[in-house]
Amino acid sequence: MIVTIDKRGSISLPVAIRKELGITHGSHLELTIKPGGALVLQPVEFYKTIRLNASGLEKLKDARSSEECRLPDWFEEERDNAGVDSE
């Protein structure tokens, strides 16, 4: 499959490829250069870092000590709405 590089150095992945690999807006790809110059793009997952204040840490300790099988709703909500650390 042939793709074209635009003036910013970007390429567009065809819809069929994105659908097959589950790539959506904001997905991350790892670029590897193989011997002979072949470029390989591979989808990768990044997991958000959750930073808790003292109150949040206390709630987490309580949840752990309760030995429940799942995380409390407040924690899952904070995790789902967490910002991405730029570091």
Helices and strands as residue ranges (DSSP letters): H 15-21, E 28-33, E 39-44, H 54-65, H 73-80
